[in-house]
Amino acid sequence: MKSAILISPKVMEINRKAHVPFPGPGEVVIQVKAALTCGTDIKAYLRGHPKIPLPSPLGHEFSGDIYRLGAEVEGFSEGDAVMAVHSAPCGECTFCRMGRENLCSTIMEEKVLGAYAEFIKLPERIVKINMFKKPEHLPYVEAAMLEPLSCVVHGMRATEAEKPKNVLILGPGPIGLMYLMLHKINGAKVMVAGRSTGGGSNERFQVAKDLGADAVLEGDLQDIAWKVTEETDGLGADLVIEASGSREIWEGSPSLARRGGTVLLFGGCPPGTRACFDAGRIHYDEIKLVGAFHFTPSDVRVAYDLLVSGRLNVSKLISGSYHLDDLQTAFNELIGGRGIKFAIIP
């Protein structure tokens, strides 16, 4: 079978002699019908990733059909169309027992990579907890959104007690645009902000408008701050969502929140990054800083229900498709600032 392998930063090859995996007890082998590009994959390609030892197969957003079924798998049959995420908690460690399954001690070490391939094997843990049948009406490409949407749902639930009326999203990428859709469902006024660089950024701002953004704010942090003030009658945003993964934006996010507001720091910065915040704002204005990482099984279930219901127009986030052999071209498009997400079809 074909499988994309990241050999080292900026060196990727398509292995055409990989063996189709065979499932052990409780496992399944999925014939991939669609995989999606992800910002994490691009970061790993450009600079490596602390959680992806190289060389490594790549890709973790996918959907497909069950090709081989291991012994003792219940509720599924060969040929079933399915959608899944690439990890599941152990259920036994301290964090799982605390109900913080996203922080499971082994979840990152036992994650599954290799969705940029013709087949991928899922371990028993994922099959039991985080794999679902795909309904016929849901396209494979949209079903592959399950993993990133689960991450977004986790961030939403981390701030749901705030019930924000004014939401500012910093970064019009796929994550920011999914936050836009979810907060519009909740009835919030949503502003989407970022630098305008032409090309891809213009496409993303247009998609934000198409998805119902109440305001699109283009410019640097100072420009955005002035525009947020105008949009919120001088108060600032109830909730600021950092979805760019930039240290500069991390540090500037609290300045855009109202007194008593919340900042969700979602975008991951490079390892070793240090961010500094205005202590006076955090203390005297009671700005709450919230981190969000990965997802829990209940987040995945919520994401699954949202996709199946059709309440989110995730098709707007797919800028096109490429054959697996042309994965490098898709990466180059994204690195060049063009597109939002691309479907990779084996």
Summary of the structure (lengths in Angstrom):
residues: 346
radius of gyration: 20.1
end to end distance: 9.8
largest distance: 61.8
contacts: 1169
relative contact order: 0.16
helix: 35%
strand: 26%
